Amino acid sequence: MPRSNRPRRRGSPSRSTAQGAPDKIAGDQLRLGIPQREAAPDGVWAVRTITAANAQKTYTCPGCHRSVAPGVAHLVVWQEDALFGAEAGLRDRRHWHTNCWRGRSYRYR
């Protein structure tokens, strides 16, 4: 059957809702994805990948203390089991170079 170029009627359901997809997805989750959980000796961390297209600001990497320039893919990391709760951990999130995060040491100062 050939496809029609006519627009859909206003009252008809869209294809995604007809197949059972959720009606609304949070904007950040749709744009940035769901963070991965990593367990390490220093706690449980949420790690979200930021693509080069979404990196638009300059940040300082806590691993090497150099800047993460706009247009460079990197990671946003926060501690899920923070001392003052999950919201405090989210407020204290940091932007890391991918290699700095993978090569970090667990030494406490």
KAQUI-V354245 format. One record per residue. N is the residue number from 1. OMEGA is omega in radians with two decimals (none if undefined). D_CENTER is the distance of its C-alpha to the mean C-alpha in whole Angstrom. Layout:
((N & OMEGA & D_CENTER) (N & OMEGA & D_CENTER))
//
This chain:
((1 & -3.13 & 41) (2 & 3.13 & 40) (3 & 3.11 & 37) (4 & 3.09 & 38) (5 & 3.13 & 37) (6 & 3.11 & 37) (7 & 3.11 & 34) (8 & 3.05 & 34) (9 & -3.08 & 36) (10 & -3.05 & 34) (11 & -3.06 & 35) (12 & 3.14 & 33) (13 & 3.12 & 30) (14 & -3.08 & 28) (15 & -3.09 & 27) (16 & 3.11 & 24) (17 & 3.12 & 25) (18 & -3.13 & 28) (19 & 3.07 & 26) (20 & 3.10 & 25) (21 & 3.13 & 21) (22 & -3.10 & 20) (23 & -3.11 & 21) (24 & 3.04 & 18) (25 & -3.13 & 14) (26 & -3.07 & 12) (27 & -3.14 & 11) (28 & 3.14 & 8) (29 & 3.13 & 7) (30 & -3.08 & 9) (31 & -3.01 & 8) (32 & -3.12 & 4) (33 & -3.13 & 5) (34 & -3.11 & 6) (35 & 3.08 & 5) (36 & 3.09 & 8) (37 & 3.08 & 11) (38 & 3.06 & 14) (39 & -3.12 & 17) (40 & 3.12 & 19) (41 & -3.12 & 22) (42 & 3.05 & 21) (43 & 3.09 & 19) (44 & -3.03 & 16) (45 & 2.98 & 12) (46 & -3.06 & 9) (47 & 3.13 & 7) (48 & 3.11 & 3) (49 & 3.06 & 5) (50 & 3.14 & 6) (51 & 3.14 & 9) (52 & -3.14 & 13) (53 & -3.13 & 13) (54 & 3.14 & 10) (55 & -3.03 & 11) (56 & -3.13 & 14) (57 & 3.05 & 15) (58 & 3.12 & 17) (59 & 3.06 & 15) (60 & -3.14 & 18) (61 & 3.12 & 16) (62 & 3.14 & 18) (63 & -3.09 & 19) (64 & -3.14 & 21) (65 & 3.03 & 21) (66 & -3.08 & 21) (67 & 2.98 & 19) (68 & -3.01 & 16) (69 & 3.03 & 17) (70 & -3.14 & 16) (71 & 3.12 & 16) (72 & 3.10 & 15) (73 & -3.11 & 12) (74 & -3.12 & 10) (75 & 2.96 & 8) (76 & -3.00 & 7) (77 & 3.02 & 9) (78 & -3.07 & 11) (79 & -3.13 & 14) (80 & -3.14 & 14) (81 & -3.11 & 18) (82 & -3.07 & 18) (83 & -3.09 & 22) (84 & 3.06 & 22) (85 & -3.09 & 19) (86 & 3.14 & 16) (87 & 3.10 & 16) (88 & 3.09 & 17) (89 & 3.12 & 15) (90 & 3.10 & 12) (91 & -3.10 & 14) (92 & -3.10 & 15) (93 & -3.11 & 11) (94 & 3.13 & 12) (95 & -3.08 & 11) (96 & 2.86 & 12) (97 & -3.11 & 14) (98 & -3.14 & 13) (99 & 3.10 & 17) (100 & 3.13 & 17) (101 & -3.12 & 15) (102 & -3.08 & 17) (103 & -3.08 & 20) (104 & 3.10 & 20) (105 & -3.10 & 23) (106 & 3.12 & 23) (107 & 3.12 & 26) (108 & -3.09 & 27) (109 & none & 28))
//
